[in-house]
Amino acid sequence: MIKFEVEYFEKQGGAIPVEEFILSQEKKMRMKIYRTLLLLEEFGNELREPYSKLIEEGIFELRIKEGTHISRVMYFFIKGRKIILTNGFVKKTQKTPRKEIELAKKHRMEYENRRENSGEEF
């Protein structure tokens, strides 16, 4: 099976939101996130619950639980077996917060605009 390439979204100024989020987590949660990212790399669009879930409009969440702590990492796919991680958050409510979904969409739009302007093909 061909693996997927997982990339972190980088903002215009060089900040990498999802990396900042992952590094801010406690060690056990960080390790669990990295293990789940390996599953995403291996299975890509075939990864399902409890590890991954489609949220809306091509935005997915990686679902990570460590003890009673729950984290989510938002991502989307682009052509060529590539996955772009956009942002992460600690889940405190039943529903995925709208602002996190909108942030993932905003990052996707910025990523696509940058690729389009650089002449890269999707």
Residue pairs with C-beta under 8 A, 6 or more apart in sequence:
1 42
2 81
3 41
3 42
3 44
3 81
4 40
4 41
4 42
4 43
4 44
4 45
4 81
4 82
4 83
5 41
5 80
5 81
5 82
5 83
6 37
6 40
6 41
6 82
6 83
6 85
7 82
7 83
7 84
7 85
8 16
8 18
8 19
8 84
8 85
9 16
9 17
9 18
9 84
9 85
9 86
9 87
9 107
9 110
9 111
10 16
11 17
11 107
11 110
12 110
12 114
17 86
17 87
17 88
17 107
18 73
18 74
18 85
18 86
18 87
18 88
21 73
21 87
21 88
21 89
22 30
22 33
22 34
22 73
22 88
23 30
25 33
25 71
26 66
26 69
28 66
28 67
29 64
29 66
29 69
29 71
32 64
32 65
32 66
33 62
33 64
33 71
33 73
33 88
36 51
36 62
36 63
36 64
36 73
37 62
37 73
37 85
39 47
39 51
40 47
40 51
40 52
40 62
40 75
40 83
41 83
44 77
44 81
44 83
45 77
49 63
50 63
50 65
51 62
51 63
52 60
52 61
52 62
52 63
53 60
53 61
53 63
54 60
55 61
55 74
55 96
55 101
55 104
56 101
57 105
58 76
58 77
58 108
59 74
59 75
59 76
59 101
59 104
59 105
59 108
60 74
60 75
60 76
60 77
61 72
61 73
61 74
61 75
61 96
62 72
62 73
62 74
62 75
62 85
63 70
63 72
64 70
64 71
64 72
64 73
65 71
69 90
70 90
70 91
71 88
71 89
71 90
71 91
72 88
72 89
72 91
72 96
72 100
73 85
73 87
73 88
74 85
74 86
74 87
74 88
74 100
74 101
74 103
74 104
75 83
75 84
75 85
75 86
75 104
76 83
76 84
76 86
76 104
76 108
77 83
77 84
78 84
78 111
78 115
78 122
79 121
79 122
84 107
84 108
84 111
86 103
86 104
86 107
86 108
87 100
87 103
87 104
87 107
89 97
89 100
112 122
115 122
